[in-house]
Amino acid sequence: MPSKFPEIQGGGSLILAWQIKNKQVLVVGGGEVAAGRIVNLLNADAKVTVVCPRDGLNPEVAYRVEQGQVKHIDRVFLPIDLEPEKNVAMVLTAIDDPEASTQIWQYCKKLKIPANIADVPPECDFYFGSVHRDGPLQIMVSTNGNGPRMAAAIRRQIGEMLPAGTGDSIQKVGDLRRRLRRMAPGKTTRDITKRMAWMTRVCDSWSTQDFNDMDQDDMERLVQYYENGKVPSFEEIRLGSRDDDVVWEFDGSFGWMV
């Protein structure tokens, strides 16, 4: 008899949105792989330190150093880079030295610091996926270390399927939620549940294009419906906004006209 509960599929990883903002991350290496890792970290507002001899920096990493986007230690990795006072929250290695990479991983395990050793899945506490980014929208495709190039291809296909302006629509949903909290700031479980239920109904009722077309005046009119629990359509919001602008005239022969 089929179960009504989800079937367990072992062998996966727990995909999370890791909040690394303002945390110290150590990147060992300065080549192409390191450059990609650094972009991901900076996009997440991490504080990045790169340990690598200067002649090992590729042009992109060198640019990040010159612009002050990352700190640079001009030498190979040493255990002192993981001293407790450094407050390292994460370590990423991208060097062409398997033995050195394994040693760094062992240091991290001893100190309980999460680490990713490039191209060595068994020595990774987490994997990097292929990410589609559109403003606040992030979609990650992971093959759990099996096929990074395939993950990139799938990510591109997903990105091409999304409606234009999806990221802007999501940003407007976030603006709407913040405006609603300002208007109805209650903090009880009942208040929070009511806000969430109303926002859910709005998101289910409105299309991506509706949110794209919504402006600040539309947003203000929409939140006014919150107290009575109604969720108007985008057309109702827009048509309602134009009622005061309509001028009705009577010409005496053809009846009423706008």
N, C-alpha and C positions, 0 to 999 in steps of 0.2 A: 504494500500500500504506500503510495507516494507521501512523503512528509510535507506538511505545510510550511516547514521551516527551511531556511537556506541550506543548500548542500555545502559541506566543508570541502574546500579545495586547497589542500596543503601545498607547501613549496613556494608560497608567495612571500611578499614582504609587506610590512605595515607602512603604507604611503601616508606621509604626514606633511603638513606645511610647517616647516621648522622655523620658529621665530628666532632669528640669529641677530636681530638688530642690536647694534652697539656692543656686540660680543666679540672677543678676540679670537681670530681664526689664523692659524699658521699654515702657509702654503710652502711646501718644500719643492723647489724646482721653478724654472722660469721659461719653459718652452711653450709649445702650442697648446698642449693639454692644460697646463697651468693657466694659460691666458683665458681659456674657456671657463675654468673653475672660478677665476678671479672675477670675471664678468657676473657670474651667477651670485657670488658673494656680495659684490658691490650693489647689485640690484636689490639685495635683501638688507642693505644698510649695515653690513658687518664691518668690523674694523680688521683690516687684512694686513698681515706681515708676511713678506716673501723672503725666504732664506734661499739664496742662490748666488754663486759667484757672478759678478757683473757680466763677464764674457759669456755667461750661459743664458742671459735674458734675451728673449726674442723681441722684435720691435714693439709689439703690442704691450708686453709686460714692462719693457723699458719706458714706454710712454706713460703707463700708469704710475711708475715710480717718479718720473720727471714731473708729472702733474700733481704729485702729492696725494694721489688717490690711494696709494698703499705705502706702507713702510718697507724698507729694504735692508736686509742684513747681507752684506757682501762677503759671503763665505759659505761653506757647506754646513749642513745641519750638525748641531751638537746637542747633547742631552740638556745643557743649560737652557736651551730654547723652550723647554717644557717645565721649568721650575715653577712651583706653585704660585709665586708672586706674579708670574706673567698672566695668570688667569686665562689660560688657553682653553677655549670651549670646544674646539674642533681642529683636527689636523688633516690636511690633504697632501698627499705626496704624488709627484709627477716627475719622477727621475728615472733615467735609464740605468739603474743599478739595483737589481732584484735583492741582493744581499743587504744593501743599505736600507732599502725600503722595508724589508722584513724586520730589521733591527728597530727602525722607527716605530713600526707597528707594535713590536713587543714593548717598547717604552710606553706607548700610549695605553696598551692593555694594562700594564702595571699601574699606571696613574689613573686608569678609568676615564681616559679622554677618548671620545668617539673619533674614529679615523677612517679615511678612505684611501686605500692604496691603489693607485691607478692601474687598471688592467689585471688586478689580482683579486678576483671576487672573494676567495676564502679569507682574505685579510682585509675585508671591508665591513665596518659596522653599519654602513648604509651605502646606497648606490645613488648616482646621479642619473636622472631620466632625461629624456628629450622634452624640452618645455616649449609650448606655444604661449607667447605673451602678447596681450593686447590690453594695455592699461592695467586695471586691477585684476583682469582675468588671467589666470595661469592654469594651463592644462599640462600635466606631466604624463608621459608615456614611458613606462618602465618594462624592460624585458628581464628584470632580475639578473642582469649581468650576462645574459645569453646572446643578445644581438643588438648592440648599440646603433649600428647603421640602420637596421630595420625599424628600431624605435623612432629614429629621425624621420624615416619615410612615412611611417604611420602618423607621426605628429604633423607633418606637412599636409597630409590628406585631411586630417581633422580640421586644421586651420582653414583650409580651402572650403570646407563645408559650412563654416560658420557665417551667419549673415554679416554683411559689412556694418561696422559701427557697434558690434557687440560689446566691446570694452567700454565705449562711451555710455551705452545703455546701463551697464552694470554700475558705472560711476554714478549715474543719476539715481539708480535704486538706492545706493548708499547715501546720497544726499537726501533723498526722500525719507529714509529711515532716521537720519539725524534730525531732520526737521520735525518729524513726528514725535521723536523723544523730547524735543524742546517744547512742543505744544502740549504733550501729554506725558509729563516726566515721572508719573507714578512708578514706584519701585517694588510694589508688592507682586507676589506671584500672579495674582489676578490681572494686574496692570500689564505685566510683561507678556502674559499669555494672550491678552486681548490685542496688544500691538502686533505680536508675531502672527496671530491668526489673520488680522486685517491685511498685513503686508503680504502674507502668503496668498490671499485671495486676489490682491492687486497683481502680483507677479504671475498668477495663473490666468488672470483675465486679460492682461495687456500683453501685446506682442513686443518683440525687440524693437520694431520700427516705431511703435507707440512711444516707448521710452526714449528712443532717439529723437523724436520730434518734440518731446515735452520740454517746455522752457520753464523758467523760474515762476512765472505767473501761473502756469498750468499746475505746477507742483503745489503752490500755495492754495489754489482752489481745491485740489485733490484732497489735501489733508483736512480740509474743512468737513469732509464727509465722514471722517473717522468716528466722531462721537455717535452718530446715528447708525454706524455699522455698514453703511451702504458703500458699495464699490462701483462707481460710475465708469462707463466706458470712456476711452480717450475722446471719442466723438462728442459725448455729452459734455466733457470738460471744455472742449474747444468751442462747441456751439453755444454753450452757456456763456462763455467769455465774450461772445460777439453780440449777445442780445442787445446790449446797451448801445452798440454801434450801428444797429440797423435803423434806417430812417424810412418810415412808411409814408407814402404820399397817395392822395386820391386825385386822379386827373379828370374825373367827371364823365369819362366816356368808356374807358376800358376797365373800370373798377380799381381795385387796390393794386398798387405796385410798389416794389422796393426801390 
